[in-house]
């Protein structure tokens, strides 16, 4: 997936794996106005006033987004859409900015618009899936992740996200398969190993859960704090080996 960043939202309702796997927001410049659209937005000068174009508003919005001024970014993306309705880039980027501000309903509406305009946008499908997962709509989220994977079948980020949706529907076997696939594709991805530990624990597979958790903690020791209170790892509560893993991670 192109230039994805780890998100800043804490998805406590989804557990620790969701927190580390919330990797969806592409930098806005990954969606630039196409050359064809720019040609249609030729600058005109009337007197001393230069007419603003959709392209210029989109570019300004990207600058504001990248310095964390999300409200200003939204305002510029909105102006771009007022100048030229139906620009997928403006909807996608505005969705990202809305999400950074916690305006999830508005973000979802913009991702809907992006996908309606560009149905083959895997990034938008993945991002909408994570928003739906946060909104406790795992079946709808799973459909979005499957759609994204039809376009990018070996993307470990989306495969992890699919596993999260499968966990929320208690499809633990499917979730374990997803997380293990992601771990094979991206061995250093702690979230893939952690999710596999959760899925294995849900299946009552103590040894597998401990093995996957060890792999996760070796890559990201800070996950020990999450694991200690993770209800999806309830199988390991009081387990001597589990406590040993947590102590070792805390010492690193």
DOSEVO-873619 format. One line per 2 residues: number of its first residue (from 1); their letters; for each residue x, y, z of N, C-alpha, C. Coordinates in nm, 3 decimals. Each point is the difference from the previous one (the first is absolute). Layout:
NUM	a	X:Y:Z:X:Y:Z:X:Y:Z ~ ...
END
This chain:
1	xx	0.084:-0.119:0.000:-0.084:0.119:0.000:0.087:0.123:0.000 ~ -0.045:0.105:-0.069:0.088:0.111:-0.031:0.010:0.099:0.115
3	xx	0.117:0.004:0.064:0.031:0.105:0.096:-0.091:0.006:0.119 ~ -0.047:-0.112:0.051:-0.090:0.006:0.113:0.075:0.033:0.128
5	xx	-0.069:0.072:0.089:0.056:0.036:0.128:-0.076:-0.071:0.109 ~ 0.065:-0.024:0.112:-0.073:-0.048:0.116:-0.085:0.115:0.052
7	xx	-0.126:-0.030:0.029:-0.092:0.103:0.044:0.023:0.042:0.142 ~ -0.068:0.107:0.040:0.019:0.055:0.132:-0.118:-0.030:0.091
9	xx	-0.107:-0.058:-0.053:-0.114:-0.029:0.083:0.024:-0.126:0.081 ~ -0.049:-0.002:0.123:0.010:-0.118:0.085:-0.132:-0.073:-0.006
11	xx	0.000:-0.120:-0.054:-0.123:-0.077:-0.017:-0.013:-0.098:0.115 ~ -0.028:0.054:0.117:-0.003:-0.084:0.119:-0.103:-0.111:-0.012
13	xx	-0.110:0.028:-0.068:-0.106:-0.100:-0.011:0.043:-0.123:-0.077 ~ 0.105:0.014:-0.080:0.044:-0.113:-0.082:0.118:-0.072:0.061
15	xx	0.055:0.049:0.111:0.112:-0.067:0.062:0.133:0.047:-0.056 ~ 0.107:-0.055:0.057:0.134:0.047:-0.033:0.036:-0.020:-0.145
17	xx	-0.039:-0.110:-0.059:0.038:-0.024:-0.140:-0.057:0.108:-0.090 ~ -0.120:0.047:0.031:-0.057:0.106:-0.083:0.081:0.127:0.014
19	xx	0.048:0.028:0.120:0.079:0.120:0.020:0.125:-0.002:-0.086 ~ 0.072:-0.110:-0.002:0.123:-0.003:-0.078:-0.026:-0.019:-0.147
21	xx	-0.120:-0.043:-0.038:-0.027:-0.026:-0.141:-0.078:0.112:-0.067 ~ -0.026:0.109:0.073:-0.077:0.110:-0.056:0.093:0.078:-0.092
23	xx	0.030:-0.058:-0.115:0.097:0.056:-0.094:-0.070:0.026:-0.130 ~ -0.063:0.116:-0.008:-0.081:0.017:-0.118:0.011:0.132:-0.069
25	xx	0.045:0.104:0.068:-0.014:0.130:-0.061:0.118:0.034:-0.089 ~ -0.023:-0.004:-0.129:0.105:0.040:-0.092:0.023:0.149:0.007
27	xx	0.124:0.042:-0.019:0.024:0.144:-0.009:-0.082:0.055:-0.116 ~ -0.061:0.118:0.017:-0.088:0.049:-0.104:0.065:0.010:-0.137
29	xx	0.131:0.028:-0.007:0.058:0.018:-0.133:-0.002:-0.130:-0.081 ~ -0.031:-0.113:0.063:-0.010:-0.123:-0.078:-0.120:0.004:-0.093
31	xx	-0.093:0.093:0.026:-0.114:0.021:-0.089:0.010:0.142:-0.055 ~ 0.066:0.018:-0.110:0.009:0.132:-0.061:-0.104:0.011:-0.111
33	xx	-0.038:0.122:-0.030:-0.094:0.022:-0.109:0.066:-0.044:-0.129 ~ -0.073:-0.073:-0.083:0.057:-0.055:-0.122:0.037:0.109:-0.099
35	xx	0.091:-0.033:-0.089:0.040:0.096:-0.102:-0.117:0.044:-0.084 ~ -0.089:-0.094:-0.031:-0.116:0.033:-0.082:-0.088:0.103:0.070
37	xx	-0.019:-0.021:0.133:-0.083:0.094:0.074:0.065:0.137:0.007 ~ 0.134:0.000:0.018:0.070:0.127:0.004:-0.017:0.076:-0.131
39	xx	0.003:-0.070:-0.113:-0.015:0.067:-0.128:-0.137:0.066:-0.011 ~ -0.100:-0.060:0.066:-0.133:0.057:-0.004:-0.013:0.123:0.091
41	xx	0.095:0.013:0.093:-0.005:0.110:0.096:0.105:0.104:-0.036 ~ -0.007:0.054:-0.119:0.097:0.100:-0.045:-0.020:0.128:0.079
43	xx	0.111:0.055:0.049:-0.007:0.125:0.075:-0.045:0.114:-0.091 ~ -0.084:0.086:0.054:-0.045:0.118:-0.070:0.031:0.122:0.084
45	xx	0.024:0.109:-0.063:0.027:0.124:0.070:-0.103:0.104:-0.043 ~ -0.071:0.055:0.095:-0.094:0.107:-0.026:0.046:0.119:0.082
47	xx	0.048:0.105:-0.068:0.057:0.111:0.071:0.122:-0.046:0.075 ~ 0.006:0.026:0.131:0.114:-0.041:0.082:-0.032:-0.123:0.083
49	xx	-0.118:-0.059:-0.019:-0.044:-0.112:0.082:0.018:-0.130:-0.075 ~ 0.082:-0.090:0.053:0.020:-0.131:-0.060:-0.108:-0.094:0.053
51	xx	-0.073:-0.058:-0.091:-0.102:-0.095:0.042:0.067:-0.123:0.060 ~ -0.051:-0.041:0.116:0.054:-0.118:0.064:-0.052:-0.124:-0.070
53	xx	0.083:-0.100:-0.010:-0.038:-0.125:-0.065:-0.013:-0.113:0.100 ~ -0.070:-0.105:-0.041:-0.010:-0.117:0.085:0.137:-0.056:0.031
55	xx	0.089:0.002:-0.098:0.134:-0.052:0.022:0.074:0.078:0.107 ~ -0.013:0.132:-0.002:0.072:0.080:0.099:-0.056:-0.024:0.140
57	xx	-0.133:-0.013:0.012:-0.058:-0.029:0.131:0.043:-0.138:0.051 ~ 0.006:-0.096:-0.093:0.043:-0.134:0.040:0.145:0.002:0.048
59	xx	0.085:0.071:-0.072:0.141:0.009:0.041:0.014:0.067:0.136 ~ -0.076:0.107:0.023:0.007:0.070:0.128:-0.051:-0.091:0.112
61	xx	-0.106:-0.074:-0.028:-0.050:-0.092:0.100:0.104:-0.103:0.039 ~ 0.076:-0.049:-0.098:0.105:-0.097:0.030:0.108:0.059:0.089
63	xx	0.036:0.125:-0.026:0.100:0.067:0.083:-0.050:0.012:0.143 ~ -0.124:0.045:0.017:-0.055:0.014:0.136:-0.010:-0.136:0.068
65	xx	-0.039:-0.104:-0.074:-0.010:-0.133:0.060:0.136:-0.044:0.054 ~ 0.102:0.019:-0.079:0.132:-0.052:0.036:0.065:0.074:0.115
67	xx	-0.054:0.118:0.037:0.051:0.070:0.119:-0.100:-0.009:0.115 ~ -0.101:-0.087:-0.015:-0.092:-0.025:0.110:-0.113:0.099:0.015
69	xx	-0.020:0.087:-0.097:-0.109:0.097:0.005:-0.122:-0.059:-0.074 ~ -0.065:-0.094:0.067:-0.101:-0.080:-0.068:-0.127:0.079:-0.032
71	xx	-0.039:0.092:0.087:-0.119:0.080:-0.029:0.021:0.086:-0.125 ~ 0.118:0.060:-0.011:0.029:0.079:-0.119:0.008:-0.089:-0.124
73	xx	0.055:-0.120:0.018:0.006:-0.093:-0.112:-0.141:-0.034:-0.049 ~ -0.091:-0.028:0.093:-0.138:-0.031:-0.037:-0.064:0.115:-0.076
75	xx	0.025:0.121:0.048:-0.057:0.118:-0.066:0.050:0.011:-0.144 ~ 0.129:-0.027:-0.023:0.055:0.008:-0.136:-0.053:-0.113:-0.089
77	xx	-0.010:-0.121:0.055:-0.052:-0.110:-0.080:-0.147:0.026:-0.038 ~ -0.074:0.058:0.093:-0.140:0.033:-0.028:-0.009:0.103:-0.112
79	xx	0.088:0.099:0.002:0.000:0.100:-0.107:0.036:-0.063:-0.134 ~ 0.093:-0.095:0.004:0.035:-0.069:-0.125:-0.122:-0.070:-0.058
81	xx	-0.079:-0.064:0.086:-0.120:-0.069:-0.046:-0.108:0.096:-0.046 ~ -0.003:0.119:0.059:-0.095:0.100:-0.046:0.037:0.050:-0.140
83	xx	0.131:0.011:-0.025:0.046:0.043:-0.132:-0.023:-0.109:-0.105 ~ 0.034:-0.123:0.036:-0.014:-0.113:-0.093:-0.053:-0.120:0.078
85	xx	-0.131:-0.019:0.004:-0.057:-0.114:0.075:0.051:-0.134:-0.055 ~ 0.009:-0.095:0.092:0.032:-0.136:-0.042:0.146:-0.029:-0.019
87	xx	0.089:0.074:0.071:0.143:-0.031:-0.007:0.029:-0.107:0.106 ~ 0.035:-0.123:-0.039:0.025:-0.104:0.100:0.108:0.040:0.101
89	xx	0.105:0.069:-0.046:0.109:0.039:0.090:-0.050:0.087:0.112 ~ -0.088:0.094:-0.030:-0.049:0.091:0.103:-0.084:-0.074:0.102
91	xx	-0.083:-0.094:-0.045:-0.079:-0.079:0.094:0.089:-0.088:0.087 ~ 0.097:-0.069:-0.062:0.089:-0.088:0.077:0.079:0.080:0.105
93	xx	0.057:0.112:-0.043:0.083:0.078:0.092:-0.084:0.063:0.110 ~ -0.120:0.045:-0.035:-0.087:0.058:0.102:-0.043:-0.107:0.101
95	xx	-0.021:-0.123:-0.048:-0.032:-0.110:0.092:0.113:-0.021:0.099 ~ 0.124:0.004:-0.048:0.115:-0.018:0.088:0.005:0.110:0.105
97	xx	-0.026:0.124:-0.042:0.004:0.112:0.093:-0.114:-0.011:0.102 ~ -0.120:-0.036:-0.046:-0.112:-0.018:0.093:0.033:-0.106:0.104
99	xx	0.066:-0.108:-0.043:0.031:-0.108:0.095:0.099:0.048:0.104 ~ 0.099:0.079:-0.042:0.097:0.052:0.097:-0.068:0.086:0.106
101	xx	-0.112:0.061:-0.035:-0.074:0.084:0.095:-0.109:-0.079:0.073 ~ -0.010:-0.128:-0.026:-0.101:-0.082:0.066:-0.139:0.017:-0.058
103	xx	-0.010:0.059:-0.117:-0.131:0.024:-0.065:-0.030:-0.119:-0.091 ~ -0.032:-0.111:0.062:-0.003:-0.126:-0.073:-0.119:-0.013:-0.095
105	xx	-0.114:0.058:0.033:-0.113:-0.006:-0.091:0.032:0.075:-0.130 ~ 0.062:0.117:0.015:0.038:0.077:-0.118:0.107:-0.075:-0.081
107	xx	0.093:-0.062:0.071:0.104:-0.077:-0.069:-0.061:-0.114:-0.080 ~ -0.095:-0.070:0.062:-0.063:-0.113:-0.068:-0.073:0.047:-0.126
109	xx	-0.067:0.114:0.009:-0.071:0.053:-0.117:0.098:0.030:-0.114 ~ 0.116:0.053:0.035:0.098:0.031:-0.104:0.062:-0.126:-0.059
111	xx	0.023:-0.102:0.082:0.050:-0.126:-0.056:-0.105:-0.064:-0.090 ~ -0.128:0.010:0.039:-0.107:-0.050:-0.086:0.005:0.070:-0.136
113	xx	0.018:0.132:0.003:0.005:0.076:-0.125:0.122:-0.039:-0.084 ~ 0.114:-0.020:0.067:0.121:-0.040:-0.071:-0.020:-0.133:-0.072
115	xx	-0.059:-0.096:0.071:-0.018:-0.134:-0.056:-0.105:0.001:-0.110 ~ -0.101:0.084:0.014:-0.099:0.011:-0.107:0.065:0.054:-0.128
117	xx	0.093:0.096:0.017:0.067:0.059:-0.116:0.110:-0.091:-0.055 ~ 0.072:-0.070:0.091:0.112:-0.086:-0.040:-0.013:-0.134:0.073
119	xx	-0.083:-0.090:-0.050:-0.026:-0.126:0.070:0.123:-0.088:0.019 ~ 0.106:0.024:-0.075:0.119:-0.084:0.009:0.109:0.063:0.087
121	xx	-0.038:0.089:0.089:0.096:0.065:0.090:0.016:-0.086:0.125 ~ 0.105:-0.081:0.004:0.021:-0.091:0.113:0.024:0.074:0.130
123	xx	0.070:0.116:-0.006:0.024:0.077:0.121:-0.132:0.046:0.063 ~ -0.089:0.051:-0.082:-0.128:0.049:0.051:-0.083:-0.114:0.058
125	xx	0.002:-0.116:-0.065:-0.072:-0.116:0.053:0.056:-0.042:0.135 ~ 0.132:-0.004:0.011:0.062:-0.037:0.128:-0.036:0.100:0.109
127	xx	0.010:0.129:-0.032:-0.028:0.103:0.101:-0.145:-0.004:0.044 ~ -0.090:-0.016:-0.097:-0.141:-0.008:0.038:-0.026:-0.124:0.086
129	xx	0.069:-0.108:-0.032:-0.015:-0.120:0.081:0.039:0.023:0.144 ~ 0.110:0.072:0.023:0.042:0.026:0.138:-0.098:0.091:0.072
131	xx	-0.056:0.098:-0.071:-0.102:0.084:0.063:-0.122:-0.084:0.037 ~ -0.039:-0.089:-0.088:-0.115:-0.085:0.030:0.030:-0.095:0.116
133	xx	0.123:-0.046:0.008:0.038:-0.086:0.112:-0.010:0.077:0.131 ~ 0.046:0.124:0.000:-0.008:0.084:0.118:-0.145:0.027:0.039
135	xx	-0.087:0.006:-0.099:-0.142:0.025:0.026:-0.076:-0.129:0.033 ~ 0.072:-0.107:0.030:-0.060:-0.130:0.035:-0.085:-0.055:-0.113
137	xx	0.054:0.008:-0.121:-0.066:-0.057:-0.118:0.098:-0.098:-0.067 ~ 0.036:-0.108:0.071:0.106:-0.089:-0.051:-0.034:-0.069:-0.131
139	xx	-0.126:-0.033:-0.023:-0.035:-0.068:-0.125:0.021:0.094:-0.119 ~ -0.041:0.125:0.016:0.019:0.098:-0.106:0.148:0.030:-0.020
141	xx	0.073:0.006:0.112:0.145:0.023:-0.008:0.068:-0.113:-0.075 ~ -0.039:-0.123:0.031:0.060:-0.116:-0.065:-0.022:0.005:-0.152
143	xx	-0.118:0.045:-0.041:-0.028:0.010:-0.144:0.094:0.101:-0.065 ~ 0.028:0.110:0.069:0.092:0.100:-0.055:0.142:-0.056:-0.009
145	xx	0.043:-0.071:0.103:0.135:-0.056:-0.003:0.013:-0.105:-0.112 ~ -0.102:-0.080:-0.017:0.003:-0.100:-0.107:0.005:0.071:-0.136
147	xx	-0.072:0.110:-0.012:0.005:0.076:-0.124:0.137:0.057:-0.026 ~ 0.064:0.051:0.105:0.136:0.054:-0.015:0.098:-0.110:-0.037
149	xx	-0.016:-0.118:0.061:0.092:-0.110:-0.027:-0.019:-0.059:-0.139 ~ -0.119:0.015:-0.056:-0.019:-0.042:-0.138:0.086:0.083:-0.095
151	xx	0.032:0.121:0.044:0.083:0.091:-0.080:0.147:-0.011:0.036 ~ 0.030:-0.023:0.128:0.138:-0.010:0.048:0.011:-0.124:0.090
153	xx	0.002:-0.118:-0.059:-0.015:-0.124:0.078:0.111:-0.031:0.099 ~ 0.117:0.061:-0.014:0.109:-0.032:0.092:0.039:0.120:0.086
155	xx	-0.096:0.084:0.031:0.025:0.116:0.085:-0.015:-0.041:0.146 ~ 0.109:-0.008:0.076:-0.010:-0.050:0.138:-0.084:0.090:0.090
157	xx	-0.001:0.131:-0.027:-0.081:0.090:0.081:-0.147:-0.036:-0.010 ~ -0.048:-0.019:-0.120:-0.142:-0.031:-0.019:-0.030:-0.141:0.051
159	xx	0.094:-0.090:-0.013:-0.022:-0.136:0.050:-0.013:0.001:0.152 ~ 0.083:0.080:0.068:-0.014:0.015:0.146:-0.137:0.059:0.033
161	xx	-0.040:0.103:-0.075:-0.129:0.062:0.027:-0.115:-0.099:-0.021 ~ 0.013:-0.084:-0.103:-0.100:-0.105:-0.021:-0.005:-0.092:0.122
163	xx	0.118:-0.034:0.053:0.003:-0.083:0.119:-0.071:0.064:0.118 ~ 0.015:0.132:0.014:-0.068:0.070:0.109:-0.151:-0.012:-0.014
165	xx	-0.049:0.017:-0.123:-0.144:-0.013:-0.022:-0.046:-0.143:0.028 ~ 0.080:-0.097:-0.038:-0.035:-0.140:0.027:-0.001:-0.028:0.150
167	xx	0.093:0.059:0.073:0.000:-0.015:0.145:-0.129:0.053:0.062 ~ -0.045:0.116:-0.051:-0.120:0.062:0.057:-0.125:-0.081:-0.030
169	xx	0.002:-0.082:-0.103:-0.113:-0.089:-0.028:0.023:-0.138:0.060 ~ 0.109:-0.014:0.077:0.036:-0.126:0.067:0.028:-0.113:-0.099
171	xx	0.044:0.038:-0.119:0.045:-0.099:-0.098:0.149:-0.022:0.024 ~ 0.032:-0.067:0.111:0.139:-0.007:0.046:0.089:-0.079:-0.095
173	xx	-0.050:-0.105:-0.059:0.082:-0.077:-0.094:0.038:0.086:-0.120 ~ -0.097:0.072:-0.055:0.028:0.087:-0.114:0.096:0.111:0.041
175	xx	-0.022:0.056:0.119:0.086:0.107:0.048:0.144:-0.048:0.015 ~ 0.016:-0.118:0.058:0.135:-0.055:0.018:0.069:-0.018:-0.135
177	xx	-0.075:-0.050:-0.098:0.058:-0.018:-0.133:0.042:0.135:-0.060 ~ -0.082:0.103:0.020:0.033:0.132:-0.053:0.127:0.055:0.066
179	xx	0.005:-0.007:0.132:0.116:0.056:0.070:0.128:-0.077:-0.034 ~ -0.010:-0.131:-0.011:0.119:-0.077:-0.034:0.045:0.029:-0.143
181	xx	-0.096:0.022:-0.090:0.037:0.038:-0.136:0.072:0.134:-0.001 ~ -0.053:0.096:0.077:0.063:0.132:0.006:0.140:-0.010:0.061
183	xx	0.016:-0.084:0.103:0.131:-0.015:0.063:0.101:-0.063:-0.095 ~ -0.046:-0.086:-0.088:0.088:-0.060:-0.099:0.045:0.105:-0.102
185	xx	-0.094:0.086:-0.042:0.031:0.104:-0.097:0.084:0.112:0.061 ~ -0.024:0.029:0.128:0.070:0.110:0.068:0.044:-0.048:0.137
187	xx	0.109:-0.076:0.008:0.041:-0.064:0.126:0.025:0.098:0.114 ~ 0.034:0.124:-0.029:0.030:0.096:0.107:-0.123:0.078:0.045
189	xx	-0.115:-0.034:-0.051:-0.123:0.069:0.036:-0.053:-0.056:0.132 ~ 0.020:0.073:0.108:-0.042:-0.047:0.132:-0.149:-0.022:0.008
191	xx	-0.078:0.084:-0.070:-0.145:-0.013:0.008:-0.049:-0.132:-0.056 ~ 0.067:-0.052:-0.103:-0.039:-0.128:-0.057:0.021:-0.113:0.103
193	xx	0.113:0.003:0.068:0.029:-0.103:0.101:-0.093:0.014:0.120 ~ -0.027:0.124:0.040:-0.088:0.021:0.115:-0.141:-0.047:-0.032
195	xx	-0.049:0.034:-0.118:-0.132:-0.048:-0.039:-0.008:-0.151:-0.004 ~ 0.107:-0.063:-0.047:0.003:-0.146:-0.002:-0.008:-0.056:0.142
197	xx	0.064:0.067:0.096:-0.008:-0.044:0.139:-0.143:0.011:0.051 ~ -0.068:0.109:-0.033:-0.139:0.016:0.042:-0.089:-0.109:-0.060
199	xx	0.018:-0.025:-0.131:-0.084:-0.100:-0.066:0.026:-0.139:0.057 ~ 0.128:-0.033:0.022:0.034:-0.131:0.056:-0.058:-0.016:0.140
201	xx	0.006:0.107:0.079:-0.058:-0.006:0.135:-0.150:-0.023:-0.008 ~ -0.066:0.066:-0.096:-0.144:-0.019:-0.016:-0.036:-0.142:-0.038
203	xx	0.095:-0.072:-0.061:-0.021:-0.140:-0.038:0.044:-0.097:0.109 ~ 0.051:0.054:0.111:0.047:-0.086:0.108:0.136:-0.060:-0.025
205	xx	0.076:0.055:-0.094:0.131:-0.054:-0.035:0.108:0.076:0.079 ~ 0.023:-0.045:0.123:0.091:0.069:0.090:0.141:0.011:-0.057
207	xx	0.055:-0.112:-0.046:0.139:0.001:-0.048:0.017:0.094:-0.118 ~ -0.094:-0.004:-0.094:0.008:0.088:-0.116:-0.016:0.146:0.041
209	xx	-0.090:0.025:0.093:-0.020:0.137:0.045:0.127:0.056:0.064 ~ 0.066:-0.078:0.082:0.124:0.044:0.064:0.111:0.022:-0.103
211	xx	0.007:-0.088:-0.098:0.103:0.013:-0.104:-0.019:0.129:-0.080 ~ -0.123:0.024:-0.041:-0.027:0.120:-0.078:0.019:0.126:0.086
213	xx	-0.038:-0.007:0.125:0.018:0.116:0.087:0.148:0.030:0.020 ~ 0.080:-0.103:0.018:0.145:0.020:0.011:0.056:0.068:-0.124
215	xx	-0.046:-0.043:-0.117:0.045:0.063:-0.124:-0.039:0.147:-0.004 ~ -0.120:0.031:0.047:-0.046:0.139:0.000:0.081:0.085:0.097
217	xx	0.025:-0.052:0.119:0.071:0.077:0.102:0.147:0.018:-0.036 ~ 0.058:-0.095:-0.070:0.139:0.016:-0.045:0.012:0.117:-0.096
219	xx	-0.104:0.023:-0.077:0.002:0.108:-0.099:-0.049:0.132:0.058 ~ -0.089:-0.007:0.097:-0.055:0.123:0.060:-0.027:-0.026:0.148
221	xx	0.102:0.014:0.085:-0.017:-0.031:0.142:-0.110:0.080:0.069 ~ -0.030:0.120:-0.051:-0.102:0.083:0.064:-0.138:-0.065:-0.002
223	xx	-0.019:-0.100:-0.086:-0.129:-0.069:-0.004:-0.028:-0.079:0.127 ~ 0.100:-0.017:0.084:-0.021:-0.075:0.124:-0.106:0.065:0.088
225	xx	-0.002:0.133:0.001:-0.100:0.071:0.081:-0.141:-0.029:-0.051 ~ -0.016:-0.008:-0.132:-0.130:-0.032:-0.057:-0.036:-0.146:0.030
227	xx	0.098:-0.089:-0.018:-0.026:-0.143:0.019:-0.045:-0.031:0.142 ~ 0.055:0.073:0.097:-0.030:-0.028:0.140:-0.148:0.015:0.031
229	xx	-0.068:0.089:-0.070:-0.143:0.020:0.028:-0.090:-0.034:-0.116 ~ 0.049:-0.077:-0.095:-0.075:-0.029:-0.122:-0.095:-0.117:0.024
231	xx	-0.130:0.026:-0.008:-0.098:-0.105:0.025:0.006:-0.110:-0.106 ~ 0.054:0.033:-0.119:0.010:-0.103:-0.104:0.111:-0.100:0.031
233	xx	0.082:0.031:0.102:0.104:-0.092:0.044:-0.035:-0.062:0.135 ~ -0.129:-0.002:0.032:-0.043:-0.048:0.131:0.046:-0.144:0.027
235	xx	0.016:-0.079:-0.103:0.049:-0.138:0.016:0.132:-0.004:0.075 ~ 0.080:0.106:-0.011:0.134:0.001:0.057:0.007:0.063:0.140
237	xx	-0.112:0.046:0.051:-0.001:0.064:0.132:0.061:-0.094:0.104 ~ 0.101:0.051:0.070:0.063:-0.078:0.106:0.098:-0.104:-0.049
239	xx	0.016:-0.013:-0.131:0.091:-0.099:-0.056:0.145:0.041:0.029 ~ 0.077:-0.092:0.053:0.138:0.031:0.039:0.085:0.048:-0.118
241	xx	-0.014:-0.066:-0.115:0.077:0.039:-0.117:-0.044:0.137:-0.052 ~ -0.129:0.026:0.009:-0.053:0.131:-0.040:0.060:0.111:0.086
243	xx	0.000:-0.022:0.131:0.056:0.101:0.091:0.149:0.020:-0.026 ~ 0.070:-0.107:-0.032:0.142:0.010:-0.030:0.023:0.087:-0.124
245	xx	-0.081:-0.020:-0.104:0.012:0.081:-0.122:-0.023:0.148:0.031 ~ -0.101:0.028:0.082:-0.029:0.139:0.035:0.114:0.063:0.078
247	xx	0.058:-0.076:0.094:0.113:0.053:0.078:0.119:0.026:-0.090 ~ 0.031:-0.090:-0.088:0.115:0.018:-0.089:-0.018:0.122:-0.090
249	xx	-0.121:0.017:-0.051:-0.026:0.116:-0.086:0.012:0.129:0.077 ~ -0.043:-0.002:0.127:0.010:0.120:0.083:0.142:0.040:0.033
251	xx	0.092:-0.096:-0.009:0.140:0.028:0.030:0.075:0.055:-0.119 ~ -0.060:-0.006:-0.118:0.070:0.044:-0.121:-0.020:0.149:-0.025
END
